[in-house]
Amino acid sequence: MEYKDYYKTLGVERGASQEEIKRAYRKLVRKYHPDVNTGPEAADAEQKFKDVGEAYEVLQDPEKRAAYDQLGADWKEGQAFRPPPDWDEGFEFSGGGYTETDPDQFGAFFDELFARRGQARPDMRGGGQFHAAGQDHHAKITIDLDTAYKGGSMDVGMRKPERDASGHVVLGEKTIRVSIPKGVCDGQHIRLAGQGSPGLGKGAAGDLYLEVAIKPTPGVRLEGRDVIMELPVTPWEAALGARVDYATPGGSVQLTVPKHSQSGRKLRLKGRGIPGKPPGDLIAVVKIVIPPTESEKARELYQQMAREMDYDPRAGRKG
């Protein structure tokens, strides 16, 4: 995926006010509109028209613009790009601010950053009076694997983009206390009722939805509630079999390593994954770790094995 410099697309500086962004957008929309580009350059103008619409979709909205600015100013137009997993952590997106442009026509860059954001919830009730439920807000938080197993409470810093009096985007910051349920999974949402935008009239306040991301742990991979972890073993434990102590996120267990185990062998511990109904499994993947040869005694032992075992693991691949 290629990075898109939305400021460059609109021809404005990164510190431009919202009014400057609006003027640049209107000028370019008139220039590239399909109704005034019917010659050989029509296809190119159509693509530029879409690009301008996409850039304005982001920069005209304080939430999207503030989040986009978090990516930094060092990226270049067309540069290979992948946003960091936690680039938008703590940002509250209300899902508002969409223009008359259809976001479905935008490219992969926009989709990767903003396509999952929520939308507003209009509501009409009773007596001809207008009532509107407040917009839901969406944000992302990161927890560690231990919290996913056990649950708990944590303070989460939130950032809500807003416009100041001059039309520039600023960040309002707050801290909220969040209760993390035991057994929460990567990608799951926690709903905080009434913590979105206030409603109009008798409309209820919107909710705040927190998308949970579980922080990566070296040697650990998640598949739903299943937890896949490396199980380091010595060559003799793998060859002869052994009972080993194995630290898991749910506590230490005694694990049997069958003899003749090779690296990559999977040992399943039912119900030892992330808790739930049903709980996931923990899958221990054997990884044979070779002891170091720093001492003379260790080197002698390896040399003795080489002489006496007469084993070639590549024998079956020789032509």
Salt bridges, closest charged atoms under 4 A:
ASP35 OD2 - HIS33 ND1 3.62
ASP44 OD2 - LYS48 NZ 3.41
GLU46 OE2 - LYS50 NZ 3.96
ASP51 OD1 - LYS4 NZ 3.98
GLU54 OE1 - LYS4 NZ 3.02
GLU57 OE2 - LYS64 NZ 3.95
ASP61 OD2 - LYS64 NZ 3.64
GLU63 OE2 - LYS160 NZ 2.98
ASP69 OD1 - ARG14 NH2 3.41
ASP88 OD2 - ARG116 NH2 2.53
ASP88 OD2 - ARG117 NH2 2.55
ASP88 OD1 - LYS140 NZ 3.68
GLU92 OE1 - HIS137 ND1 2.62
GLU92 OE2 - LYS174 NZ 3.14
GLU112 OE1 - ARG82 NH1 3.28
ASP123 OD2 - ARG125 NE 2.31
ASP136 OD1 - ARG121 NE 3.45
ASP146 OD1 - LYS150 NZ 3.14
ASP155 OD1 - ARG177 NH1 3.09
ASP207 OD2 - ARG191 NE 2.82
GLU211 OE1 - ARG116 NH1 2.61
GLU223 OE2 - ARG221 NH1 2.42
GLU230 OE1 - LYS287 NZ 3.74
ASP281 OD2 - ARG268 NH1 2.91
ASP281 OD2 - LYS270 NZ 3.59
GLU296 OE1 - ARG299 NH2 2.95
ASP312 OD1 - ARG314 NH2 3.54
ASP312 OD2 - LYS318 NZ 3.02
